[in-house]
């Protein structure tokens, strides 16, 4: 399925039904008086976050949604039926904005949240409502209120505890396939991963956590180069960043180049990203040329935690996971 993380839709709630003008017409009841019922309320447009939704793809094929109107009131004080609400399901992590003003209307931070985006119009009052001591036989009723039309901008930011970042072919897809049930496409060429992948990691003796494999970032990603600027937004929701570096491709003359170039892109996109805890995973340690390069990297990396792993063979992956679990638990305790 194609990953869609942005969509624009137009929603229209239902009109309210009109009130009824009616008078009692019963045998042996002279001057029966008004008995017109109220119109029914128009249907609401409701957005609801559902865990079974993973993308905004359904809104690519249909972008206009309208709830039903309320029924008109009837005689004998019968209120019209309310219009049916229209519920639109979105993935958790969806931000809803007013497309015209940019105002954030709702941020769905978890599943099973609901938000009335466009309330239905109120039903009009029947002529029974207007009867008084001085107005015994009102011959008018209220029309129903019109529904609301609104253009909404939907933006999905994946909800994950850990984000795997790094340059193309660093081995992020292989790593997420090893530590979770996610099965991304894996091949030896740039931009194998064209969509973010989510996986649930079930570490022994710890709460499961969600990891996201963010498609490969390159220099200039914050300006739209490569795939990055489209997917950098998903990094914002993560709690910890694991920077996967291809140890076999490290240049001994500039060992931190790959690591620092991604940090530059993160900071230019959003300085707040630099405050997130980060871990370096030097991958492909099963290759002979990786050890010497990893030594040089570790000597110049400063205080950032560095783990040597091989996603292909599983070497060092358990140590990395234990450290991630520890960091997440410390963050929970701090909160």
C-alpha contacts under 8 A as a table, 3 or more apart, distances in Angstrom:
res1	aa1	res2	aa2	distance
2	X	57	X	7.35
2	X	195	X	7.76
3	X	55	X	6.06
3	X	56	X	7.71
3	X	57	X	6.92
3	X	195	X	5.83
3	X	196	X	7.86
4	X	7	X	7.69
4	X	55	X	5.56
4	X	56	X	5.23
4	X	57	X	5.23
4	X	60	X	7.92
5	X	55	X	6.26
5	X	56	X	5.80
5	X	57	X	7.86
5	X	154	X	7.96
5	X	155	X	5.79
5	X	156	X	4.85
5	X	157	X	7.39
6	X	56	X	6.70
6	X	153	X	7.55
6	X	154	X	5.61
6	X	155	X	4.62
6	X	156	X	6.32
7	X	56	X	6.72
7	X	59	X	6.33
7	X	60	X	6.64
7	X	153	X	6.05
7	X	154	X	5.12
7	X	155	X	6.68
8	X	59	X	7.66
8	X	63	X	6.83
8	X	99	X	7.57
8	X	151	X	7.08
8	X	152	X	5.69
8	X	153	X	4.54
8	X	154	X	5.99
9	X	59	X	7.09
9	X	63	X	4.49
9	X	64	X	5.81
9	X	65	X	7.76
9	X	151	X	5.75
9	X	152	X	5.33
9	X	153	X	6.58
9	X	154	X	7.80
10	X	63	X	6.14
10	X	64	X	4.82
10	X	65	X	6.34
10	X	149	X	7.13
10	X	150	X	5.70
10	X	151	X	4.31
10	X	152	X	6.13
11	X	45	X	6.97
11	X	64	X	5.88
11	X	65	X	4.81
11	X	66	X	5.83
11	X	118	X	7.34
11	X	148	X	7.96
11	X	149	X	5.69
11	X	150	X	5.40
11	X	151	X	6.33
11	X	152	X	7.55
12	X	45	X	7.08
12	X	65	X	6.24
12	X	66	X	4.64
12	X	67	X	6.38
12	X	118	X	6.88
12	X	147	X	6.44
12	X	148	X	5.47
12	X	149	X	4.29
12	X	150	X	6.45
13	X	42	X	6.71
13	X	43	X	5.80
13	X	44	X	5.22
13	X	45	X	5.55
13	X	66	X	5.80
13	X	67	X	4.94
13	X	68	X	7.26
13	X	69	X	7.84
13	X	118	X	5.63
13	X	119	X	6.09
13	X	120	X	4.84
13	X	121	X	7.24
13	X	147	X	4.72
13	X	148	X	5.31
13	X	149	X	6.64
14	X	41	X	7.84
14	X	42	X	4.09
14	X	43	X	4.72
14	X	44	X	6.62
14	X	66	X	6.84
14	X	67	X	4.80
14	X	68	X	4.76
14	X	69	X	4.12
14	X	70	X	6.83
14	X	83	X	6.57
14	X	120	X	5.00
14	X	121	X	6.19
14	X	146	X	7.19
14	X	147	X	4.87
14	X	148	X	7.60
15	X	41	X	7.28
15	X	42	X	4.72
15	X	43	X	7.52
15	X	68	X	7.37
15	X	69	X	4.55
15	X	70	X	6.22
15	X	120	X	6.22
15	X	121	X	4.84
15	X	122	X	7.45
15	X	123	X	7.88
15	X	144	X	6.58
15	X	145	X	5.99
15	X	146	X	4.37
15	X	147	X	4.38
16	X	39	X	6.52
16	X	40	X	5.85
16	X	41	X	4.66
16	X	42	X	4.42
16	X	69	X	5.79
16	X	70	X	4.81
16	X	71	X	7.38
16	X	82	X	7.92
16	X	83	X	7.94
16	X	120	X	6.86
16	X	121	X	4.49
16	X	122	X	4.87
16	X	123	X	4.17
16	X	124	X	6.77
16	X	143	X	7.90
16	X	144	X	4.23
16	X	145	X	5.11
16	X	146	X	6.11
16	X	147	X	7.03
17	X	38	X	7.80
17	X	39	X	4.13
17	X	40	X	4.98
17	X	41	X	6.41
17	X	42	X	7.05
17	X	69	X	6.61
17	X	70	X	4.46
17	X	71	X	4.73
17	X	72	X	4.30
17	X	73	X	6.89
17	X	80	X	6.85
17	X	122	X	7.66
17	X	123	X	4.87
17	X	124	X	6.19
17	X	143	X	7.00
17	X	144	X	4.70
17	X	145	X	7.66
18	X	38	X	6.98
18	X	39	X	4.67
18	X	40	X	7.61
18	X	71	X	7.42
18	X	72	X	4.74
18	X	73	X	6.26
18	X	123	X	6.05
18	X	124	X	4.75
18	X	125	X	7.18
18	X	126	X	7.67
18	X	141	X	7.60
18	X	142	X	6.18
18	X	143	X	4.26
18	X	144	X	4.38
19	X	36	X	6.94
19	X	37	X	6.05
19	X	38	X	4.44
19	X	39	X	4.59
19	X	72	X	5.99
19	X	73	X	4.91
19	X	74	X	7.61
19	X	123	X	6.97
19	X	124	X	4.55
19	X	125	X	4.60
19	X	126	X	3.93
19	X	127	X	7.08
19	X	141	X	5.30
19	X	142	X	5.36
19	X	143	X	5.99
19	X	144	X	6.97
20	X	36	X	4.55
20	X	37	X	5.47
20	X	38	X	6.37
20	X	39	X	7.22
20	X	72	X	6.80
20	X	73	X	4.85
20	X	74	X	5.40
20	X	75	X	6.67
20	X	125	X	7.43
20	X	126	X	4.58
20	X	127	X	6.33
20	X	141	X	6.01
20	X	142	X	7.99
21	X	34	X	7.43
21	X	35	X	7.56
21	X	36	X	4.93
21	X	37	X	7.86
21	X	74	X	7.93
21	X	75	X	7.43
21	X	126	X	6.06
21	X	127	X	5.22
21	X	128	X	7.93
21	X	139	X	6.19
21	X	140	X	5.87
21	X	141	X	5.82
22	X	34	X	5.70
22	X	35	X	5.46
22	X	36	X	4.52
22	X	74	X	7.48
22	X	75	X	5.27
22	X	76	X	7.78
22	X	127	X	7.04
22	X	139	X	7.98
23	X	32	X	6.54
23	X	33	X	5.38
23	X	34	X	4.22
23	X	35	X	5.23
23	X	36	X	6.81
23	X	75	X	7.17
24	X	31	X	7.88
24	X	32	X	4.73
24	X	33	X	5.78
24	X	34	X	6.24
24	X	35	X	6.04
24	X	75	X	7.79
24	X	76	X	7.04
25	X	29	X	7.51
25	X	32	X	6.49
26	X	29	X	5.46
26	X	30	X	7.85
26	X	32	X	7.25
27	X	30	X	7.75
29	X	32	X	5.65
33	X	136	X	6.90
33	X	137	X	5.99
34	X	127	X	6.19
34	X	128	X	5.04
34	X	131	X	7.21
34	X	136	X	7.89
34	X	137	X	6.00
34	X	138	X	7.03
35	X	75	X	5.66
35	X	76	X	5.22
35	X	77	X	5.03
35	X	126	X	7.73
35	X	127	X	6.86
35	X	128	X	5.01
36	X	73	X	6.78
36	X	74	X	5.80
36	X	75	X	4.64
36	X	76	X	6.37
36	X	77	X	5.18
36	X	78	X	7.19
36	X	126	X	4.70
36	X	127	X	5.17
36	X	128	X	5.28
37	X	73	X	4.63
37	X	74	X	5.17
37	X	75	X	5.93
37	X	76	X	6.95
37	X	77	X	4.08
37	X	78	X	4.67
37	X	79	X	4.82
37	X	80	X	7.33
37	X	125	X	6.95
37	X	126	X	4.64
37	X	127	X	7.26
37	X	128	X	6.81
38	X	72	X	7.16
38	X	73	X	4.62
38	X	74	X	7.43
38	X	77	X	7.53
38	X	78	X	7.08
38	X	79	X	4.75
38	X	80	X	6.32
38	X	123	X	6.43
38	X	124	X	5.73
38	X	125	X	4.43
38	X	126	X	4.51
39	X	70	X	6.61
39	X	71	X	5.94
39	X	72	X	4.44
39	X	73	X	4.21
39	X	74	X	7.99
39	X	79	X	5.73
39	X	80	X	4.69
39	X	81	X	7.44
39	X	82	X	7.98
39	X	123	X	4.33
39	X	124	X	5.06
39	X	125	X	6.38
39	X	126	X	7.17
39	X	144	X	6.61
40	X	69	X	8.00
40	X	70	X	4.34
40	X	71	X	5.20
40	X	72	X	6.29
40	X	73	X	6.87
40	X	79	X	6.31
40	X	80	X	4.33
40	X	81	X	4.89
40	X	82	X	4.27
40	X	83	X	6.96
40	X	122	X	7.30
40	X	123	X	4.74
40	X	124	X	7.62
41	X	69	X	7.29
41	X	70	X	4.91
41	X	71	X	7.80
41	X	81	X	7.49
41	X	82	X	4.63
41	X	83	X	6.14
41	X	120	X	6.36
41	X	121	X	5.87
41	X	122	X	4.83
41	X	123	X	4.60
41	X	144	X	8.00
42	X	67	X	7.48
42	X	68	X	6.40
42	X	69	X	4.52
42	X	70	X	4.43
42	X	82	X	5.83
42	X	83	X	4.63
42	X	84	X	7.38
42	X	85	X	7.99
42	X	119	X	7.88
42	X	120	X	4.22
42	X	121	X	4.93
42	X	122	X	6.47
42	X	123	X	7.10
42	X	147	X	6.83
43	X	67	X	5.22
43	X	68	X	5.51
43	X	69	X	6.14
43	X	70	X	6.98
43	X	82	X	6.73
43	X	83	X	4.27
43	X	84	X	4.74
43	X	85	X	4.26
43	X	86	X	6.84
43	X	119	X	7.20
43	X	120	X	4.78
43	X	121	X	7.62
44	X	67	X	6.41
44	X	84	X	7.39
44	X	85	X	4.63
44	X	86	X	6.21
44	X	116	X	6.74
44	X	117	X	7.72
44	X	118	X	5.83
44	X	119	X	4.59
44	X	120	X	4.54
45	X	66	X	7.59
45	X	67	X	6.39
45	X	85	X	6.01
45	X	86	X	5.01
45	X	87	X	6.15
45	X	88	X	7.57
45	X	116	X	6.00
45	X	117	X	5.70
45	X	118	X	5.08
45	X	119	X	6.43
45	X	120	X	7.47
46	X	85	X	7.06
46	X	86	X	6.05
46	X	87	X	4.70
46	X	88	X	6.15
46	X	114	X	6.77
46	X	115	X	5.62
46	X	116	X	4.45
46	X	117	X	5.65
46	X	118	X	7.15
47	X	87	X	5.76
47	X	88	X	4.87
47	X	89	X	5.91
47	X	90	X	6.95
47	X	114	X	5.71
47	X	115	X	5.23
47	X	116	X	6.37
47	X	117	X	6.59
48	X	87	X	6.78
48	X	88	X	6.14
48	X	89	X	4.90
48	X	90	X	6.08
48	X	112	X	6.36
48	X	113	X	5.58
48	X	114	X	4.36
48	X	115	X	6.39
49	X	53	X	7.87
49	X	89	X	5.63
49	X	90	X	4.86
49	X	91	X	5.32
49	X	92	X	5.19
49	X	94	X	7.87
49	X	108	X	6.44
49	X	110	X	7.12
49	X	111	X	5.00
49	X	112	X	5.15
49	X	113	X	5.40
49	X	114	X	6.65
50	X	53	X	5.61
50	X	89	X	5.95
50	X	90	X	6.05
50	X	91	X	5.56
50	X	92	X	6.38
50	X	111	X	5.25
50	X	112	X	5.69
50	X	113	X	7.98
51	X	54	X	7.14
51	X	91	X	6.14
51	X	92	X	6.36
51	X	111	X	5.55
51	X	112	X	7.66
52	X	91	X	7.37
53	X	56	X	7.87
53	X	89	X	7.19
53	X	90	X	6.07
53	X	91	X	4.67
53	X	92	X	7.74
54	X	90	X	7.93
54	X	91	X	5.26
54	X	92	X	7.87
55	X	58	X	7.91
55	X	90	X	7.58
55	X	91	X	6.19
55	X	156	X	7.53
56	X	59	X	5.79
56	X	60	X	7.21
56	X	90	X	6.72
56	X	91	X	7.23
56	X	156	X	7.46
57	X	60	X	5.30
57	X	61	X	7.42
58	X	61	X	5.82
58	X	62	X	6.64
59	X	62	X	5.02
59	X	63	X	5.40
60	X	63	X	6.67
62	X	65	X	7.98
66	X	86	X	7.45
67	X	83	X	7.20
67	X	84	X	6.59
67	X	85	X	6.06
67	X	86	X	5.41
67	X	120	X	7.99
68	X	83	X	4.92
68	X	84	X	5.76
68	X	85	X	7.37
69	X	82	X	7.32
69	X	83	X	4.84
69	X	84	X	7.74
69	X	120	X	7.94
70	X	80	X	6.67
70	X	81	X	5.90
70	X	82	X	4.52
70	X	83	X	4.30
70	X	123	X	6.90
71	X	80	X	4.59
71	X	81	X	5.11
71	X	82	X	6.35
71	X	83	X	7.05
72	X	79	X	7.53
72	X	80	X	4.94
72	X	81	X	7.62
72	X	123	X	7.95
73	X	77	X	7.79
73	X	78	X	5.98
73	X	79	X	4.82
73	X	80	X	4.34
73	X	126	X	6.73
74	X	77	X	6.49
74	X	78	X	5.02
74	X	79	X	6.41
74	X	80	X	6.75
75	X	78	X	5.88
77	X	128	X	7.52
90	X	94	X	6.70
91	X	94	X	5.97
91	X	111	X	7.62
91	X	156	X	7.44
92	X	108	X	5.50
92	X	109	X	5.92
92	X	110	X	5.15
92	X	111	X	5.30
92	X	156	X	7.99
92	X	158	X	7.75
92	X	159	X	7.27
93	X	107	X	7.02
93	X	108	X	5.26
93	X	109	X	5.19
93	X	110	X	6.76
93	X	156	X	5.59
93	X	157	X	5.13
93	X	158	X	5.59
93	X	159	X	5.71
94	X	107	X	6.16
94	X	108	X	5.35
94	X	109	X	7.47
94	X	154	X	6.48
94	X	155	X	5.48
94	X	156	X	4.27
94	X	157	X	6.16
95	X	104	X	7.13
95	X	105	X	7.85
95	X	106	X	5.97
95	X	107	X	4.49
95	X	108	X	6.20
95	X	154	X	5.78
95	X	155	X	5.16
95	X	156	X	6.21
95	X	157	X	7.59
96	X	104	X	5.91
96	X	105	X	5.54
96	X	106	X	5.12
96	X	107	X	6.26
96	X	152	X	6.59
96	X	153	X	5.84
96	X	154	X	4.90
96	X	155	X	6.68
97	X	101	X	8.00
97	X	102	X	5.60
97	X	103	X	5.34
97	X	104	X	4.33
97	X	105	X	5.27
97	X	106	X	7.11
97	X	152	X	5.67
97	X	153	X	5.02
97	X	154	X	6.49
98	X	101	X	5.56
98	X	102	X	5.18
98	X	103	X	5.32
98	X	104	X	6.55
98	X	105	X	6.69
98	X	150	X	7.53
98	X	151	X	6.36
98	X	152	X	4.99
98	X	153	X	6.16
99	X	102	X	5.44
99	X	103	X	7.75
99	X	151	X	5.55
99	X	152	X	4.94
99	X	153	X	4.96
100	X	151	X	7.17
104	X	107	X	7.36
105	X	117	X	7.99
106	X	115	X	7.20
108	X	111	X	7.36
108	X	113	X	6.62
109	X	159	X	7.73
110	X	113	X	6.73
116	X	119	X	6.30
118	X	147	X	7.79
118	X	148	X	5.80
118	X	149	X	7.27
118	X	150	X	7.22
119	X	147	X	7.14
119	X	148	X	6.81
120	X	146	X	7.77
120	X	147	X	5.14
120	X	148	X	6.88
121	X	144	X	6.83
121	X	145	X	4.69
121	X	146	X	5.13
121	X	147	X	4.52
121	X	148	X	7.31
122	X	144	X	6.03
122	X	145	X	5.21
122	X	146	X	7.74
123	X	143	X	7.42
123	X	144	X	4.56
123	X	145	X	6.30
124	X	141	X	7.12
124	X	142	X	4.52
124	X	143	X	4.84
124	X	144	X	4.17
124	X	145	X	6.83
125	X	128	X	7.94
125	X	129	X	6.34
125	X	141	X	5.92
125	X	142	X	5.10
125	X	143	X	7.50
125	X	144	X	7.93
126	X	129	X	5.85
126	X	130	X	7.67
126	X	140	X	7.76
126	X	141	X	4.86
126	X	142	X	6.45
127	X	130	X	5.33
127	X	131	X	6.95
127	X	138	X	5.93
127	X	139	X	6.62
127	X	140	X	5.68
127	X	141	X	4.74
127	X	142	X	7.82
128	X	131	X	5.59
128	X	138	X	7.71
130	X	135	X	7.63
130	X	138	X	6.32
130	X	141	X	7.89
131	X	135	X	5.62
131	X	136	X	5.49
131	X	137	X	6.52
131	X	138	X	6.18
132	X	135	X	4.88
132	X	136	X	5.85
133	X	136	X	6.24
135	X	138	X	6.15
157	X	233	X	6.20
157	X	234	X	4.81
157	X	236	X	7.76
157	X	237	X	6.73
158	X	212	X	7.83
158	X	234	X	5.24
158	X	235	X	7.99
158	X	237	X	6.58
159	X	210	X	7.96
159	X	234	X	7.67
159	X	237	X	5.65
159	X	238	X	6.66
160	X	163	X	6.79
160	X	198	X	7.63
160	X	209	X	7.75
160	X	210	X	4.97
160	X	211	X	5.45
160	X	212	X	5.96
160	X	237	X	6.50
160	X	238	X	5.13
160	X	239	X	7.42
161	X	209	X	6.17
161	X	210	X	5.26
161	X	211	X	5.90
161	X	212	X	7.92
161	X	237	X	7.80
161	X	238	X	4.97
161	X	239	X	5.05
161	X	240	X	6.42
162	X	209	X	7.78
162	X	210	X	6.42
162	X	211	X	4.61
162	X	212	X	6.25
162	X	238	X	5.42
162	X	239	X	5.86
162	X	240	X	4.85
162	X	241	X	5.76
162	X	242	X	6.97
163	X	211	X	5.74
163	X	212	X	4.84
163	X	213	X	6.15
163	X	214	X	6.69
163	X	235	X	6.31
163	X	238	X	5.76
163	X	239	X	7.70
163	X	240	X	6.35
163	X	241	X	4.89
163	X	242	X	6.04
164	X	172	X	6.28
164	X	211	X	7.25
164	X	212	X	6.02
164	X	213	X	4.89
164	X	214	X	5.89
164	X	241	X	6.12
164	X	242	X	4.93
164	X	243	X	6.00
164	X	244	X	6.67
165	X	172	X	7.27
165	X	213	X	6.87
165	X	214	X	5.69
165	X	215	X	7.54
165	X	216	X	7.05
165	X	217	X	7.41
165	X	241	X	6.91
165	X	242	X	6.20
165	X	243	X	4.96
165	X	244	X	6.10
166	X	170	X	6.34
166	X	172	X	7.50
166	X	216	X	5.99
166	X	217	X	6.11
166	X	243	X	5.48
166	X	244	X	5.22
166	X	245	X	6.30
166	X	258	X	7.73
166	X	259	X	7.41
166	X	262	X	6.66
167	X	170	X	5.79
167	X	216	X	4.91
167	X	217	X	5.10
167	X	218	X	5.92
167	X	244	X	7.88
167	X	245	X	7.40
167	X	258	X	7.01
167	X	262	X	7.44
168	X	171	X	7.87
168	X	189	X	7.97
168	X	190	X	5.21
168	X	191	X	5.81
168	X	192	X	7.79
168	X	215	X	7.51
168	X	216	X	4.33
168	X	217	X	6.58
168	X	218	X	7.54
169	X	172	X	7.44
169	X	188	X	6.73
169	X	189	X	6.65
169	X	190	X	5.88
169	X	191	X	7.48
169	X	192	X	7.75
169	X	216	X	7.56
169	X	246	X	7.54
170	X	244	X	6.00
170	X	245	X	5.40
170	X	246	X	4.64
170	X	283	X	7.11
171	X	174	X	5.27
171	X	175	X	6.19
171	X	244	X	6.97
171	X	245	X	7.81
171	X	246	X	7.06
171	X	283	X	6.83
171	X	284	X	7.72
171	X	311	X	7.13
172	X	175	X	5.07
172	X	176	X	6.25
172	X	213	X	6.22
172	X	244	X	6.40
173	X	176	X	5.29
173	X	177	X	6.17
173	X	184	X	6.03
173	X	185	X	7.30
173	X	186	X	6.33
173	X	193	X	7.37
173	X	213	X	6.48
174	X	177	X	5.14
174	X	178	X	6.29
174	X	184	X	7.93
174	X	186	X	6.74
174	X	311	X	6.00
174	X	312	X	6.88
175	X	178	X	5.14
175	X	179	X	6.32
175	X	311	X	4.97
175	X	312	X	7.72
176	X	179	X	5.30
176	X	180	X	5.76
176	X	181	X	7.94
176	X	182	X	6.49
176	X	183	X	7.96
176	X	199	X	6.79
176	X	211	X	7.48
176	X	212	X	7.86
176	X	213	X	6.77
177	X	180	X	5.51
177	X	181	X	6.17
177	X	182	X	5.23
177	X	183	X	5.47
177	X	184	X	6.87
178	X	181	X	7.61
178	X	311	X	6.76
178	X	314	X	7.64
179	X	201	X	5.94
180	X	199	X	5.30
180	X	200	X	5.51
180	X	201	X	4.95
180	X	202	X	7.38
181	X	199	X	6.11
181	X	200	X	6.94
181	X	201	X	7.91
182	X	197	X	7.07
182	X	198	X	6.60
182	X	199	X	5.00
182	X	200	X	7.79
184	X	193	X	7.20
184	X	197	X	6.72
185	X	192	X	6.49
185	X	193	X	6.45
186	X	192	X	6.25
186	X	193	X	7.52
187	X	192	X	6.09
188	X	192	X	7.67
189	X	192	X	6.25
190	X	216	X	7.90
191	X	194	X	6.19
191	X	215	X	7.08
191	X	216	X	6.16
191	X	227	X	7.94
193	X	196	X	7.21
193	X	215	X	5.40
193	X	216	X	7.19
194	X	215	X	6.06
194	X	227	X	7.62
195	X	214	X	7.61
195	X	215	X	6.25
196	X	212	X	6.61
196	X	213	X	5.56
196	X	214	X	5.04
196	X	215	X	5.83
196	X	231	X	7.60
197	X	212	X	5.55
197	X	213	X	5.09
197	X	214	X	7.02
198	X	210	X	6.85
198	X	211	X	5.79
198	X	212	X	4.56
198	X	213	X	6.49
199	X	210	X	5.72
199	X	211	X	5.36
199	X	212	X	6.47
200	X	208	X	6.49
200	X	209	X	5.69
200	X	210	X	4.54
200	X	211	X	6.28
201	X	208	X	5.41
201	X	209	X	5.35
201	X	210	X	6.11
201	X	211	X	7.04
202	X	206	X	7.36
202	X	207	X	7.04
202	X	208	X	4.51
202	X	209	X	6.85
203	X	206	X	5.61
203	X	207	X	7.17
203	X	208	X	6.28
203	X	321	X	7.14
203	X	322	X	7.67
203	X	325	X	7.71
206	X	325	X	7.07
214	X	231	X	6.80
214	X	232	X	7.88
214	X	234	X	7.47
214	X	235	X	7.50
215	X	227	X	6.95
215	X	228	X	7.07
215	X	231	X	6.94
216	X	227	X	6.94
216	X	228	X	6.77
217	X	221	X	6.08
217	X	226	X	7.04
217	X	227	X	6.66
217	X	228	X	4.90
217	X	262	X	6.86
218	X	221	X	5.55
218	X	225	X	7.03
218	X	226	X	6.47
218	X	228	X	6.86
218	X	261	X	7.67
218	X	262	X	6.91
218	X	265	X	7.99
219	X	225	X	7.18
219	X	261	X	6.26
219	X	262	X	6.98
219	X	265	X	6.68
220	X	223	X	5.40
220	X	224	X	6.58
220	X	225	X	5.09
220	X	226	X	7.87
220	X	265	X	6.74
221	X	224	X	4.95
221	X	225	X	4.53
221	X	226	X	6.22
221	X	227	X	6.89
221	X	228	X	4.44
221	X	229	X	5.05
221	X	265	X	6.22
222	X	225	X	7.20
222	X	228	X	6.62
222	X	229	X	4.87
222	X	232	X	7.58
222	X	265	X	5.73
222	X	266	X	7.53
222	X	268	X	6.50
222	X	269	X	5.33
223	X	229	X	6.34
224	X	227	X	6.87
224	X	228	X	6.29
224	X	229	X	4.70
224	X	230	X	7.15
225	X	228	X	6.48
225	X	229	X	7.04
226	X	229	X	7.84
227	X	230	X	5.99
227	X	231	X	6.87
228	X	231	X	5.27
228	X	232	X	5.73
229	X	232	X	5.31
229	X	233	X	7.54
230	X	233	X	6.99
231	X	234	X	5.59
231	X	235	X	7.49
232	X	235	X	5.44
232	X	236	X	7.34
232	X	266	X	7.58
232	X	269	X	7.48
233	X	236	X	5.56
233	X	237	X	7.80
234	X	237	X	5.95
234	X	238	X	7.45
235	X	238	X	5.55
235	X	241	X	7.98
235	X	273	X	7.81
236	X	273	X	6.63
238	X	241	X	7.07
239	X	276	X	6.57
239	X	277	X	7.32
240	X	276	X	6.02
240	X	277	X	5.15
240	X	278	X	5.74
240	X	279	X	7.79
240	X	328	X	7.99
241	X	276	X	6.90
241	X	277	X	6.30
241	X	278	X	4.59
241	X	279	X	6.31
242	X	278	X	5.63
242	X	279	X	4.73
242	X	280	X	5.75
242	X	281	X	6.70
243	X	259	X	7.28
243	X	278	X	7.00
243	X	279	X	6.00
243	X	280	X	4.76
243	X	281	X	6.02
244	X	280	X	6.03
244	X	281	X	4.81
244	X	282	X	6.09
244	X	283	X	6.47
245	X	258	X	7.12
245	X	259	X	6.97
245	X	280	X	7.17
245	X	281	X	6.15
245	X	282	X	4.97
245	X	283	X	5.80
246	X	249	X	5.45
246	X	250	X	6.78
246	X	282	X	6.13
246	X	283	X	5.17
246	X	284	X	6.17
247	X	250	X	5.36
247	X	282	X	5.26
247	X	283	X	5.55
247	X	284	X	6.04
247	X	285	X	6.62
247	X	290	X	5.08
247	X	291	X	7.69
247	X	293	X	6.39
247	X	294	X	5.92
248	X	283	X	7.96
248	X	284	X	6.47
248	X	285	X	7.33
248	X	287	X	6.68
248	X	289	X	5.69
248	X	290	X	4.26
248	X	291	X	7.97
248	X	293	X	6.96
249	X	290	X	7.69
250	X	254	X	7.59
250	X	255	X	5.47
250	X	256	X	7.74
250	X	258	X	7.74
250	X	290	X	7.91
250	X	293	X	5.88
250	X	294	X	7.71
250	X	297	X	7.94
251	X	254	X	5.24
251	X	255	X	5.11
251	X	257	X	7.86
251	X	293	X	7.25
252	X	255	X	5.08
252	X	293	X	5.99
252	X	296	X	6.63
252	X	297	X	7.97
254	X	257	X	5.61
255	X	258	X	7.70
255	X	293	X	7.31
255	X	296	X	6.61
255	X	297	X	5.28
255	X	300	X	7.78
256	X	259	X	5.27
256	X	260	X	5.83
256	X	297	X	6.39
256	X	300	X	7.54
256	X	301	X	7.14
257	X	260	X	5.29
257	X	261	X	5.90
258	X	261	X	5.34
258	X	262	X	6.55
259	X	262	X	5.61
259	X	263	X	6.51
260	X	263	X	4.92
260	X	264	X	6.23
261	X	264	X	5.16
261	X	265	X	6.56
262	X	265	X	5.10
262	X	266	X	6.28
263	X	266	X	5.05
263	X	267	X	6.16
263	X	274	X	7.48
264	X	267	X	5.21
264	X	268	X	6.15
265	X	268	X	5.23
265	X	269	X	6.15
266	X	269	X	5.22
266	X	270	X	6.12
266	X	271	X	7.09
266	X	273	X	6.18
266	X	274	X	7.01
267	X	270	X	5.13
267	X	271	X	4.36
267	X	272	X	7.29
267	X	273	X	6.35
267	X	274	X	6.06
268	X	271	X	6.38
270	X	273	X	5.73
270	X	274	X	7.92
271	X	274	X	5.73
271	X	275	X	7.73
272	X	275	X	5.53
272	X	276	X	7.47
273	X	276	X	5.59
278	X	304	X	6.98
278	X	305	X	7.66
279	X	304	X	6.26
279	X	305	X	5.27
279	X	306	X	6.27
279	X	307	X	7.83
280	X	304	X	7.04
280	X	305	X	6.13
280	X	306	X	4.75
280	X	307	X	6.19
281	X	306	X	5.98
281	X	307	X	4.89
281	X	308	X	5.89
281	X	309	X	6.47
281	X	320	X	7.77
282	X	285	X	7.15
282	X	294	X	6.99
282	X	306	X	7.11
282	X	307	X	6.01
282	X	308	X	4.79
282	X	309	X	5.92
282	X	310	X	7.99
283	X	308	X	6.28
283	X	309	X	4.97
283	X	310	X	5.14
283	X	311	X	6.62
284	X	287	X	5.89
284	X	290	X	6.95
284	X	309	X	6.58
284	X	310	X	4.66
284	X	311	X	6.78
284	X	312	X	7.24
285	X	288	X	7.40
285	X	290	X	5.40
285	X	291	X	6.57
285	X	308	X	6.54
285	X	309	X	5.78
285	X	310	X	5.11
285	X	315	X	7.95
286	X	290	X	7.46
286	X	310	X	5.87
286	X	312	X	7.89
286	X	313	X	7.17
286	X	315	X	7.98
287	X	290	X	5.59
287	X	291	X	7.95
288	X	291	X	6.63
289	X	292	X	6.49
289	X	293	X	7.06
290	X	293	X	5.36
290	X	294	X	5.97
291	X	294	X	5.07
291	X	295	X	6.30
292	X	295	X	5.19
292	X	296	X	6.61
293	X	296	X	5.24
293	X	297	X	6.28
294	X	297	X	5.00
294	X	298	X	6.08
294	X	308	X	7.75
295	X	298	X	5.26
295	X	299	X	6.28
296	X	299	X	5.24
296	X	300	X	6.55
297	X	300	X	5.39
297	X	301	X	5.89
298	X	301	X	5.23
298	X	302	X	7.64
298	X	306	X	6.80
299	X	302	X	7.29
301	X	304	X	6.41
307	X	316	X	7.28
307	X	319	X	7.91
307	X	320	X	6.42
308	X	315	X	8.00
308	X	316	X	6.10
309	X	314	X	7.09
309	X	315	X	5.25
309	X	316	X	4.46
309	X	317	X	5.72
309	X	320	X	7.95
310	X	313	X	5.43
310	X	314	X	5.44
310	X	315	X	4.98
310	X	316	X	6.66
310	X	317	X	7.12
311	X	314	X	5.09
311	X	315	X	6.97
311	X	317	X	6.92
314	X	317	X	5.55
314	X	318	X	7.86
315	X	318	X	7.79
316	X	319	X	5.43
316	X	320	X	6.45
317	X	320	X	5.09
317	X	321	X	6.24
318	X	321	X	5.09
318	X	322	X	6.18
319	X	322	X	5.19
319	X	323	X	6.32
320	X	323	X	5.25
320	X	324	X	6.31
321	X	324	X	5.03
321	X	325	X	6.13
322	X	325	X	5.14
322	X	326	X	6.18
323	X	326	X	5.03
323	X	327	X	6.22
324	X	327	X	5.11
324	X	328	X	6.21
325	X	328	X	5.14
325	X	329	X	6.13
326	X	329	X	5.13
326	X	330	X	6.15
327	X	330	X	5.09
327	X	331	X	6.25
328	X	331	X	5.08
328	X	332	X	6.31
329	X	332	X	5.04
329	X	333	X	6.24
330	X	333	X	5.07
330	X	334	X	6.15
331	X	334	X	5.07
331	X	335	X	6.32
332	X	335	X	5.22
